[in-house]
Amino acid sequence: MSDIPITKIIQIEEPKLFKFHAARWNGKNQPLDIYVRDKNEWFRWNTWKNTKNEFSRKYIFSLIDFYPENNIWLFGGIYEVIKRDDTPNNYSYEIKELDEYSSYVGRLKIELEKPSRGRAFYLEHYLNKMLVSEILKKPYSGELFPGYENINHDFKILAPIIKNENSDWKGALKNIKGVYVIIDKLNGKKYIGSAYGDSGIWSRWRCYIETSHGWNNELTKLIKKEGPNYAIDNFRLSLLEYHPMKVDDKVIIERESFWKEVFLSRGSFGYNKN
């Protein structure tokens, strides 16, 4: 099948009226994660002004670096710049999204070799190089379930997956028991936990996302002191082992104790108290 240029779908008569926003890692966040987590926050990404007036044209053609795949971008919308404020390093652009192609936002994946460093480019230099990679049935809502052995995800990645109840993740995790580890990336401490009884891994992890601490004593103290954003910014979750629901709870509890010994998580190296 021959390549399909993006101009077959998105028809722009005057590309010189547009700046191409190549939204990518800013040193702290991936815009793809921002888009999945909070659409309003993604909108604000397009209003950010650093020391230069990068969005100096009438329109912004915005693409999100789809970092799971090389040289693939997710269509992030077309915006009209209504007003520009001179304040640097602030949300200084007032914009509005154009409705004409809004149905493709989060669905249209575009193949384009990554531009040089920077985030704002003249669209006419790139538009004819953009090819259609695929069109998703629904707006992208997070990573597909990677398999039990490959779960090693930050809370900020898991949060929208769990809140949106992504069916592949929920289907895989709701009917299994298991042992997991929460890693504090700031200090390296670990918390070993488990899910057993009638509560599967999905239900247990949802509690962590909703509360930031899962009602564990030491984590509750930490979040009370540092605030709920501490978990989003610093916690990572990995599944150590999983079992069918028919396995006796005693087995799960014994395995949890085993992993606590492995990681020395009951002492100064972790957040477990027993």
N, C-alpha and C positions, 0 to 999 in steps of 0.2 A: 504494500500500500504506500502510495506517495505521501510525502509530508504535507500537512495542512497548515498554511500560514495563519497566524492569529488574525490577520486582516480579513480573513473570510468570515470571522465571527464578530470581531469588534472592528467596526469601520470608522476610522478617524480620518477626516478629510484634511485637516490642517495640523499635522503632528508638531509643527513649530510653535503651537500654542500650549504644548504640554511639556512638563518635566517628568521624567521616569524616576519614580521612587523605588529604589532597590532596597527594600527593608530587610535587614539582616542583623546578625548578632551585634549588639551594641556594647559588649563588654560585661553585661549583666544578664540580659534576657534574649531569648530567641523570639522574634516577632510571631512565628508560627504558634508558639506556646501562648503568647499573649492573645492572639486571635481566638484560639480555642477556649481560653479561660474567660475572656471578658471582651465582648465586641466593642463596648464603649472605650475600653482601654486601647484597643487597636485603633479606633477612630482617632484617639488623642495622639497616637504615634505619628499620624500624618499632620499634626499641627505643631510638632516640635521644631523649633528654630535654634540652631547653634549660633556661632559667631558670624556666619554668613547667611545671606538671603538666598538659600539654595532653591527654594520653590518660588522662583522669580517670574514664572509664567502664569497664565490664567488658570491652567488646569494641572492636576497631578494624576499621573497614571501609576497606580500603586501595585507592586508585586511583592509577595512575601516569600522569602527564601524557604523552600520546602526541604529542609536540611536532611530528612531521611534519605533523599535521593539526590544524586549529583546533577547539578545544572538544571534543576527543576524548580519552578516558582509557582506559587498559588496566587491567582488573581485576587487582589485585595480591594478593588474598587477604583472608580474615577471620581475625583473631587474637584470642585471649583473653589478657587481661593477668593474669598469674599473680602477679606481685609488682612493687612499685614501690620504687625506691631514691631517696633524696632528693638524690643527687649530681647537680648541674646540669652541662649540657654534657658528657654522657657517655651511654653505652649503659645506661641505668638502668632500663629496663623489661624484665622477664622475661616472655616471651610464648610462646604455642604456636599453631600454625596449625590451624584447624578443617578437618577433612577433607571436610565435607559439600559444599562448593562448590569444592574444590581443582582439579577437572577443568577449571574455567573460567579458572583463573589463567593469564595470558599469552595467552588466546584471546578472551576477551570484551571487545569494544571498546564503550565507553559514551559517548554524547553528553551533555554537560553543560556549560553555560556556566561558565567559570572563576570560582570564588569570589573574594572580595576577598583582600587580602594575608593571608598566614598559611598554616598547613598543617593545622590541626585544627578541625573544625566539628561542630556537633550534626547527626547524620545525619537526624533527622526533618525538618530544614529543607530537605534536598536530595534525599532518597530518591525522592519522587514526581516529581521533575524529571528523573531519570535515564532515558534512553532507550537501547534496544539499537541500536548502530550496525552491528555485524556480529560474527559468531563465526568466528574463524579455524580452519582445519582442524588446525593445529598451533600450539603456543605460539610467540609472536613471537620470532624469532631474529636480528633485525637488518634493516637497510634493504635493500630490493630493489635489484638492480643498476641504477644510474641511467643507464647508457650510458657509453661510453668517454670522451666529452668532458666528462662531469660528475663525474669522480672527483677529489675534493679533500677527503680525509677524514683525520681525526686517527688516529693509531695506535690509540688507545683504542676507536675505532669499528670499525676494520678487524680488530682482534685477535679478537673473538668470531666475526666473519664467516669469517675464515680458519680459526680453530681448529674451528669447527663445520662447516667445508667446505660453506657454503651453496651449493647447486647452481647457482643462477643466476649468482653471481659466479664460481665455479670454472669453469663451462662457458664463460663469456665470456673468461676470462683465461688459461686453461691452454694454449691453442693459438695464442697470438699472441706475437710479439716486440715490443720497443718500448723507448722511452726515458722515464724518469720523473724526478721531482724530489722529494727529501725536504727539507722546510723545517723549520728549527728556529725555533719560534715565540718562543722566549725571546730570541734574539739576531738573528734574521733570516737566518742563514747557510743556504746551500743545498748539497745534495749531488746531483749529477747521476749517474744510474746507468742501466744498460741490461740487457736480457735478450735473449740470442741463443743460437745453438747449439740443442741439444735442449731447453733449459730455457725454458719460457714465463714470462710475467709472473707468473702465479699461483705457480709454484715459487719464483721469486726473492723475491716479497713474503712468502711464507710463511717464508723464511729470516730476513727482517728481524723478523717478529713473534716467531719462536722465539728469536732471539739478541739482539734489540734493535739490532744493528749490521750484520748481513749480512756480517760479516768484512771490511768496508772499514776501511782502516788508521786514518784519522782518527776515524771513528765508533766504532771499537773502543776507541781511547784515551779518547774522551769518556765512553763508557759504563763503562769500567773505573774512571774517576775519579768519575763522578757516580752510578753505579748504574743498573740496568735500568729503574727507574721513570722515569728521565729521558726515555726514548724514549716511553713511554706518555703522559707528561704534556706533552711538548713537540713531538714530531715529527708532521708532517702529510705525506701522500703524495698526489701528483697525477701522472696519466699525461700526458706531453707529446705523445707520438705513438705509434701502434701500427701493426704491419704483420703480414701473414700469415707463417707459418713458412717459406714457400718463398723469402722475400726473403733475399738473400745477407747473411751476417753482416757483411761489410765495410760494407754500407750502414748497418746499425745502429750500428756503431762510429763511422762518419763523422758520423752524426746526433747521436750522443752528444757528440762533440767540438764540434759546432756549438752545442749547447745550453750546454755549459760556457763557451763564449765569450759567449753571450748573457747568462748570469747571472754572469759573472766569478767562477765558483765555484772556480777554481784558486788564487786568492789569499786575501786577508783577508776576502773576502765569502762564502767557502764552505769546504767540507770536502774538496774534490777535491785530490789531490796531483799528478795527471798529466792 
